[in-house]
Amino acid sequence: MSIIRLDLSECPYPPSPKVVKVISDSASTINRYPKMLGGLLPDALTAYTGKSKEQIVIGNGSDDLIELIIKIFTHPNEQILIPIPSFPGYWYAAKNLDKEVIFVNRDNEFGLDIDSILQKITSKVKVIFIANPNNPTANLIPCHILAKLIQQVNCLIVVDECYYEFSQETVADLIDMCPNLIILRSFSKGFGLAGLRLGYAITNAELASRLRNSTQLFGVNTLAQAAAITVLTDLEYYYAQIEQINKDRTNLRRGLEQLGFDVYPSATNFLFVGTEKLNLSSSYLEKSLQNQDIHVKNCGMLPGLDDFYFRTTVGNYKENHILLAKLAKMRVQ
Amino acid sequence: MSIIRLDLSECPYPPSPKVVKVISDSASTINRYPKMLGGLLPDALTAYTGKSKEQIVIGNGSDDLIELIIKIFTHPNEQILIPIPSFPGYWYAAKNLDKEVIFVNRDNEFGLDIDSILQKITSKVKVIFIANPNNPTANLIPCHILAKLIQQVNCLIVVDECYYEFSQETVADLIDMCPNLIILRSFSKGFGLAGLRLGYAITNAELASRLRNSTQLFGVNTLAQAAAITVLTDLEYYYAQIEQINKDRTNLRRGLEQLGFDVYPSATNFLFVGTEKLNLSSSYLEKSLQNQDIHVKNCGMLPGLDDFYFRTTVGNYKENHILLAKLAKMRVQ
């Protein structure tokens, strides 16, 4: 049996035939540098995002844009604020750029504790990163709550919507009203291009221009550009796939709940699962599954969590079935 | 006629059939994240570089590594030193990271003026970038001169050998003796993978580890990894191609000299050309060729040069022929 990877919230399906074809067709052109700044992709994204190409900035994955934002918008001794638990990529980037990070706990249901956040904001805090839906907790903060926060603070707020294709909720409508808002999106999740590295930012034209001025001109490879543009011409294929993943998520949730796990609401392609009721530590669970060639993500070591949480991607039918079967055996032991 | 691109020192030929095949074959796997830190590529590079995989760091193009080096090894108010004329990517990256740049002129033949460099070095200078062969001037500094400089200074020296496949000269032998040396290499030039973005650094294991600790885990895309590993199994194909380009460079040089241009010695896949003797400004020349769908690089605006220098890639036979024909006409006018 080959290894089942459910630890990186990847799409379990290969790209659409159209996307595979454009990659093959473009392979013979890679002796040439990529088109600068994502080439025609910002244009191609205007219909999908409802924003102008001047408001869109392409990156070598969202990770690239996270670092770019911190690099441009913070000076030495300034700080980043992150409601936790959340995606470690934010503080990894901050650490790499020598910036101090302030953590603020989310509430018991992993919602934002706006009062706590406001209390922690000083003039030194320059950027707040909010994953929405959140990773790894899978929950979605309603837009009106985010709007309230965005309008109450002066610092930049980055809303990371890399699971937008699953949640279908966005604060993009606020861009024109809120000069301090940057949205991040990704082609890695709903559109399954994780291996090619492609993320983008949506913001006002002024901030977008500052990002564009400091990003690498040739940072986004030719095949990622071609694949992403083709995805946007093949949305029906991808929407059907996303619907399938959402259905499979419901089934996987039921299976996990029947085994006695706590499964949290998810607006993503993964499930966040509590193991405490079963008295199973998530580090043990991760290791035990790994020994059986199934990888899930132990979240026990993340700031804001303890050793009773894991995250599993919604895999394909067979992968989900095997995961449930292995967990059923583990519970019995 | 389609546009002839001789402005980016690209390889004029598509990748080898083996490389095209591995890209097509890997296209269906890009729903998965790339292997971290370039995956198996550091292993694959050990034979080619003669260094251990612990001494190799993979980046999303050399541009990525240039920025990574500045990010890690300079603090606020510290400086970068660059002998000019040289590759603008160094000061572009420094500017993006808010670092001050000190330029030191090269000598009349674009060699290093070691005394001038030593005079400009203070405790604030943390990194020196030396392209070797140099871009855009195409000349090669002999290794023993670089060795002298490297051993005389305390700061880091980055020797950018992205044209190594053409020059076949390297300071890699000094890595084990000089704790302040980082070499950059690229798959964009001799190996023609510019569109996929792949550069690498060679240095001692300690510096390599620091670079690796601050780079993006998933920064190098899956298809770049697969293509580069395959290039290294197909070196005879590429060496034959490089030999062809070197021969074509000789012919292009002769043609340009016959037209009265000054052509500088080249250890690269491009030629650096002086236009002053013909009383032709390089900005005019660039524009005039561009109007005829041929792109060369005007170097007149680079610090350390004036409006009488351009750079042209050695294209394929037909491209070089057309370039010479157009230049012959321009000279007559």
Contacts between the chains, C-beta under 8 A, distances in Angstrom:
chain1	res1	chain2	res2	distance
A	5	B	32	6.9
A	8	B	32	7.7
A	8	B	33	5.3
A	10	B	31	5.8
A	10	B	32	5.5
A	10	B	33	6.3
A	11	B	31	4.4
A	12	B	31	7.1
A	13	B	31	6.1
A	14	B	28	4.2
A	14	B	29	7.1
A	14	B	30	7.8
A	14	B	31	5.7
A	15	B	27	6.9
A	15	B	28	6.8
A	15	B	30	6.1
A	15	B	31	6.4
A	19	B	27	7.7
A	20	B	27	4.7
A	20	B	28	5.7
A	23	B	23	6.8
A	23	B	24	7.2
A	23	B	27	4.0
A	23	B	30	7.6
A	23	B	223	7.4
A	24	B	23	7.2
A	24	B	24	4.1
A	24	B	27	6.0
A	27	B	15	7.0
A	27	B	19	7.7
A	27	B	20	4.7
A	27	B	23	4.0
A	27	B	24	5.9
A	28	B	14	4.1
A	28	B	15	6.9
A	28	B	20	5.7
A	29	B	14	7.1
A	29	B	195	6.3
A	30	B	14	7.8
A	30	B	15	6.1
A	30	B	23	7.5
A	30	B	192	7.4
A	30	B	193	5.9
A	30	B	194	7.0
A	30	B	195	3.4
A	30	B	196	5.1
A	30	B	227	7.3
A	31	B	10	5.8
A	31	B	11	4.4
A	31	B	12	7.1
A	31	B	13	6.1
A	31	B	14	5.7
A	31	B	15	6.4
A	31	B	192	3.9
A	31	B	193	7.4
A	31	B	194	6.2
A	31	B	195	6.9
A	32	B	5	6.9
A	32	B	8	7.7
A	32	B	10	5.5
A	32	B	194	6.1
A	32	B	195	5.5
A	33	B	8	5.3
A	33	B	10	6.3
A	33	B	188	7.4
A	33	B	194	4.5
A	33	B	195	6.3
A	34	B	194	7.7
A	34	B	195	5.4
A	34	B	197	7.2
A	60	B	60	5.4
A	60	B	64	7.9
A	60	B	197	7.6
A	60	B	216	7.8
A	60	B	219	6.5
A	60	B	221	8.0
A	61	B	216	7.3
A	61	B	218	6.2
A	61	B	219	7.3
A	63	B	216	5.0
A	63	B	217	7.9
A	63	B	218	6.6
A	63	B	219	7.2
A	64	B	60	8.0
A	64	B	216	6.8
A	64	B	219	7.4
A	67	B	216	7.4
A	71	B	96	6.8
A	71	B	97	6.8
A	75	B	98	7.9
A	76	B	76	4.7
A	96	B	71	6.8
A	96	B	214	4.5
A	97	B	71	6.9
A	98	B	75	7.9
A	188	B	33	7.4
A	192	B	30	7.4
A	192	B	31	3.9
A	193	B	30	5.8
A	193	B	31	7.4
A	194	B	30	7.0
A	194	B	31	6.2
A	194	B	32	6.1
A	194	B	33	4.5
A	194	B	34	7.7
A	194	B	218	7.8
A	195	B	29	6.3
A	195	B	30	3.4
A	195	B	31	6.9
A	195	B	32	5.5
A	195	B	33	6.3
A	195	B	34	5.4
A	195	B	221	6.2
A	195	B	222	3.5
A	195	B	223	7.2
A	196	B	30	5.1
A	196	B	221	5.2
A	196	B	222	6.9
A	196	B	223	6.9
A	197	B	34	7.2
A	197	B	60	7.6
A	197	B	218	6.8
A	197	B	219	7.2
A	197	B	221	4.8
A	214	B	96	4.5
A	216	B	60	7.8
A	216	B	61	7.3
A	216	B	63	5.0
A	216	B	64	6.8
A	216	B	67	7.4
A	217	B	63	7.8
A	218	B	61	6.3
A	218	B	63	6.6
A	218	B	194	7.7
A	218	B	197	6.8
A	219	B	60	6.5
A	219	B	61	7.3
A	219	B	63	7.2
A	219	B	64	7.4
A	219	B	197	7.2
A	221	B	60	8.0
A	221	B	195	6.2
A	221	B	196	5.2
A	221	B	197	4.8
A	221	B	221	5.8
A	221	B	223	7.7
A	221	B	224	6.7
A	222	B	195	3.5
A	222	B	196	7.0
A	223	B	23	7.4
A	223	B	195	7.2
A	223	B	196	6.9
A	223	B	221	7.6
A	223	B	223	5.6
A	224	B	221	6.7
A	227	B	30	7.3
